[in-house]
């Protein structure tokens, strides 16, 4: 364990009688500070005000047993039953029961340690819940992510793991590896967050856990509200973090199986930061404080510190009331979008969607609902994580208001145009290959995949169903929501008009917004300058080869795999080819390297283009191999190769091209361009797997349309 600084009770008293004492105290890599709760809060306040760099400090909420008259007074007894019952209610609202296996995201701070306290109680007090042979609570796993950004982080993670283990919770530490080096300072928190959730999902999948609990609370929600208000977010963004959301892992591949994702549940959104400390104190648990949470470089930290200046019961309750009203609006919009998707959208297994404009016009939905509906469709087709905002959202909305549709539009990684033969009553939405997107091609060895394949349990569907049953009465109608016709600028004004905000709270929130806008603009200028130096080019082909026995996730929408068979199945040959051979058995054994596949047995993927169509047409003009001579068949069933087997490939390619062209004629031209094609090292077309074309009968190619994130983004719930 790293060296620590242990403050005695007398030293604590000296320190807070003379605040400069702590500021001059030498700071070591890791401090273990046993400080009474009130004193710790005072110490934390001093740190924030003076921006003193500090190590990650372990703090202990203990009532003082010392007889010293100088000791701080103890707290009143904390009503843990109140917190335990509230936590159990929230878990039931999420559709969760104590027998479900859940993971906890644990950093060691007061929030996550409070989560450990209540989750352990919820589990152990549930029916049929016991401990395993090692004494750990069954079905409960704490995941600690060591970001590796500070020298002492590894030892701190080990300490947190030991402390959580003493609570009867099994722990797993995930160590981060930064392949591209440490993230830049301005993007450090964002990169660390992304890395953290990647590891959370990875560990959950490996342990077959389908639910992850995170300790975000009401104060975090307030910070996010001010942050998004300063970024001009819509009312849907101001709704903040959902109580429940379904996230889909970028770590695992779901080739050949259904991806249920992971449920991310935030049971503390009704609790304050003060509640976190009280729960830790009531559970007699220690926690750590991360010094990066004090840095003014990060927007959340600045907003957190500013919010403390305005913190009062009235300010906090009014701000939470506005957030709650935004969540009601979001809940209504989500419900409308879900109904519209079921009625007006058709998803094709070639990766594109068709929207029925007549149904949309008949529905007469509000613009905010239509914008969200369109954003969900475009994000599904493009499989991009980035939400559609601002001018792009307005552009797509205006396009959809035109009925019948006569023009085309490229936006948010998608190409929109009138669907063929619809006379503008339907819109085709397909992936645009001309957009400046980064390459999204990922490889996984199929044998490794089979050996290490993990699936989250299928109980997610039942959990979601139970949650919807429990909360079905909470879905509002249009008369119960307040911000359907408001912009982000007018949300506060409307909230003041409705009496949600007093004049003082209204002005204070505006002041917080203005302060953060100034910071945001200055940092945005620097970010844009950096991005202009590293522009992403349009990606139409991929240089990395796809080898036999690999699975490739192509544009996060298709899983492609291929191999080269040793024998040619008779079923894959055309009748014209078969008639030239006397065959024994069901396979024709050959030893050729194929007419198109290289000796190095590699292929490459790219999007389909017009040259592929022309190549298929040219294949139809090639002559058949009528001059094939009958071959002598050995008793073993093997054919004496008196002629180059390339002739068989040519016959097969010609017949395969004929069938492929018939299928392609039924596919809109815009949608064809989003299909993956397999080519050899010289760029010669090997296969268009989605329509069944392959140049050589020995090729065994498959492409399955399986987007990582489902239409609608999965289950989420704002309450």
Secondary structure, DSSP 8 states (H G I E B T S, - for coil): --------HHHHHHHHHSTHHHHHS---SEEEE---HHHHHHHHHHHHHHT----EEEEE--------TTS--------HHHHHHHHHHHHHHTT--TTS-EEEEE-SSHHHHHHHHHHHHHHHTSTT--B-TTS-BTTEEEEEEE---STTHHHHHHHHHHHHHTTT-EEEEEE---TT-S--GGGHHHHHHHHHHHHHHHHHHHTT--EEE----HHHHHHHHHHHHHTT--HHHHT-S-SEEEE--SS---TTS----EEEE-TTTTS-HHHHHHHHHHTT-EEEE-GGGG-TTSHHHHHHHHHHHH--HHHHHHHHHHHHHHHHHHHHHHHHHHHHHHHHEEE-TTS-EEEEHHHHHHHT--HHHHHHHHHHHHHHHHT--S---HHHHHHHHHHHHSSS--S-EEETTEEEEE-TTSTTSEEEEEE-TTS-----EEEEEHHHHHHT-----TTHHHHHHHHHHHHGGG---GGG-S-TT--HHHHHHHHHHTTSS-HHHHHHHHHHHHHHHHHHHHHHHHHHHHHHHT------B--S-EETTEEEEETTTEEEEEEE-SEEEGGGS-HHHHTT----SSEEE-----SSS-TT-EEEEEE--HHHHHHHHHHHHS---TT-----B-TTS-B---S-THHHHHHHHHHHHHHHHHHHHTS-HHHHTTSEEEE-TT--EEEEGGGTEESSTTEEEEEEE--SS-TT-S-EE--
